[in-house]
Amino acid sequence: MYYYEVLVGDLQYHGKSALTYSSESTLLPGSVVRIALRSRSVLGIVLREVMEPSFSAKSISAIAPAPPLLVNC
């Protein structure tokens, strides 16, 4: 299992930091993904791979079939 910080692309998310999600696939920074945010499904952008968190991370539900976006952090 891999873990990623994902920037949430949704106007109803008011947090200032990325959230951690899990995936069985390796992903590149800039990959566009679909994630669960409360009871909704929203888009996000993978920032980076991170260590396994101390909490149970939700799974990334889908990966866009497109090349990763350029992410400069």
N, C-alpha and C positions, 0 to 999 in steps of 0.2 A: 504494500500500500504506500502511496505517495501523498504528501500533504503540501498544499499550496496556499499562499496568501492571494486573495482575489479581491480586486477593486469592484465594488458593487456599482452597477450602472443603472440606478433607479432613483428617481426624485423623492420617493417616500423613505429612502434610507438616509437618516440624518447623522450617522456616525462619521467620524473623521478618519478612521483607519480601515485598512483592509481586513477582511474576515478570512478565517482558515477553513478550507474544505479539503476533502480527500478524493483520490482518484486511483483506480487500478492501473491507469495508463500514465506513462511519463508525458509531461506537457512542457512546452517551451514558454518562456515569458512572452507575454503578448497574445497568447492563445485566447480566443473568445469562447466563453463557456456559458452554459445555462446552469443556474444554481437556485436552490430553494431559499427564499427569504420569508420567514414566517409561513404564511399559507399561500404565498405566491411564488411563481417561477419567473426569475429575472435574468438578465444578461450580466456578465462580469468579465473582467480581463485578468488573466493570471499575471501576477507580479513576479513571484519567485517561489521556488521550492523551499520548504521549511521543515524543521524537525517535527516528529510526531508530537502533537500537543498533549497536555495532561487532561484534556476533556474529549468527549466524543464529537468528532467533526462530521458534519453532514457531507454527503457525497455530491460530487459534481454530476449533474444528471445528463449533460450532453456537451459535446465539443463541436464547435463550428467547423465545417469542412473547408476551411480557408487558411491561408498562411497566417502565422502570427503577426500581430501589429508590432510596430517598433515601440518598445517601452524603454524610456530613459529615466531611471530612478537614481 
